[in-house]
């Protein structure tokens, strides 16, 4: 864990729930804020899922990026459990909307990006339409609950989207992703050789964090591989 200003947060949804989370803010200049949506909680996904936790531990110091993580409704991590029950990605719309509102009005984000991983990519594509979001970063999108109408929205919207597609993904491999996203002409698909859906292993983690940094803080590349 590298230096950052870290604080626990509570996000209040419009349907009356309290969601727990954490903000990790750079000690120096804040170049962008990343709001993270975690993988499927019924399969162990939470705010501490390893890519999101490592992003929060490293990127504030390495790249000047603020990381906001939280547990969607009914999800548990070491920090505790958010109120409510898992909604299959439907009632989580209120979580997404509340988290964006928190990021802008409480955290003061002016360059806000959404990072979704697996289930979190469906939340991003379905519910993160708020105009204050500058763009989307998608890790291993399964397109499990995303509808064609959601893709049509983003195709017409034109905000930048980058998607990292693992070569050995369990749900959507590169060739399938190219077809599925063919109607969103401005999306950048990044096919990652040897990677899997869960991005296990330090080479995969480094690649993901480097791609995020390339987009939002390119002057910070290359990211260090050792810290003295």
Buried (B, 14 or more C-beta within 10 A) or exposed (E): EBEBEBEEBEBBBEEEBBBBBBBBBBEEEBBBBBBBBBBBBEEEBBBBBBBBBBBBBBBBBBBBBBBBBBBBBBBBBEBEBBBBEBBEBEBBBBBBBBBBBBBBEEBEBEBBBBBBBBBBBBBBBBBBBBEEBBBBBBBBBBBBBBEEEBBEBBBEEEBBBBBBBBEEBEBBBBEEBBEBBEEBEEBEBBBBEEBBBBBEEEEBBBBBBBBBBBBBBEEBEEBEEEEE
